[in-house]
Amino acid sequence: MNKGLSMIGGVGLGAGLEYLFDPEVGNRRRAMLRDKAIHALNKAEAAMEATALDLQHRMIGAVAELRSRMTEVGEEASDELLEARVRAKLGMVSAHPKAIEARVNNGKVTLSGPILAEEVDRVLSAISSVRGVKEMDNQLEVHQTAENVPSLQGGKQRRSAAFELMQEDWSPTSRMTMGATGFVLTLYGLRRDGFFRTIIGTLGLGILARSITNMPVKQIVGMGAGPDAVHVQKTINIAAPAEKVFEFWDQIENFPKFMANVREVQMKGEGRSHWVVAGPAGIPVEWDAEITERIPNKLIAWKTVPGSVVEHAGIVRFDSNPDGTTRIDIKLSYNPPAGAIGHVIASLFGADPKSEMDADLARMKTLIETGIRPHDAAAA
């Protein structure tokens, strides 16, 4: 294992040096990596602060729980303590606990605020089981979807109040603990020979990746995740009527005119199209896509056909503003080769859709509003 890793490391080091010290674009690449390193350090600092705060809250919660268990039998919990228990439980079973207001009066808990229909039974059952709750008053506003409900946007699905590591979204403390465990197991596997230690090292690497990305394993590796490994959402306003903007998007041959990495789009009929896109290090990537929904001047949705190298899906909504401009809301998800790990590798080579979409949308805005084709688009 060590010999194989040494060989791979040597090849990777040579390729990395050639990439960074290219006479023509080496300076730009080194500057890009320096900016990414600074950004990563800032994120690490924020993560450390969040972990410290989470540990503080856990210690306070543990002390409160210990005190409550030491309370004499028959003594009722205060409304303040009961509210803290309810809020802690909400954070375990709801994807949007801050959207729910919990009021406690003499052991009676009143829940109000918006909630997704799929969470109602789980939340009510969990809160009713909280120690000290005598009665519940359900005043929740049930919504079938999160659309047009700001407080229900985002969030991670909570399936149960069970073991924390089985949740999709790990807490900062869990991520720190499991990250340290994964790091130790990875080092153990790298420093020893043998099939068993190789398995341990691979397991450790997986745990480390899970703790760093805070994504389910299937999204990290891209197996069984469909197009949902990486999500991107952007909104932009364009000084043009919705009809004009929709017409531009409806003709997908326009995409190379404002997207830097889209080299070619060919219509194949019946809502299908063939795409050629510049991937990491400029290597072309191709796939076929199909329109799944189209509402004139309102909405366009698409997805890649089964078997595509890059699984991809998206939806664009066109909303007219009172001043005659148009707001475009774009939501897309994609699953590059190797899942989220492939996304990270691609971003190191400057092929990160999350960072490039802003530039593409700015070029689109200029093209629609002025008719001037950007010089840095793929089809310029």
Summary of the structure (lengths in Angstrom):
residues: 380
radius of gyration: 25.4
end to end distance: 48.0
largest distance: 78.4
contacts: 1074
relative contact order: 0.08
helix: 50%
strand: 22%
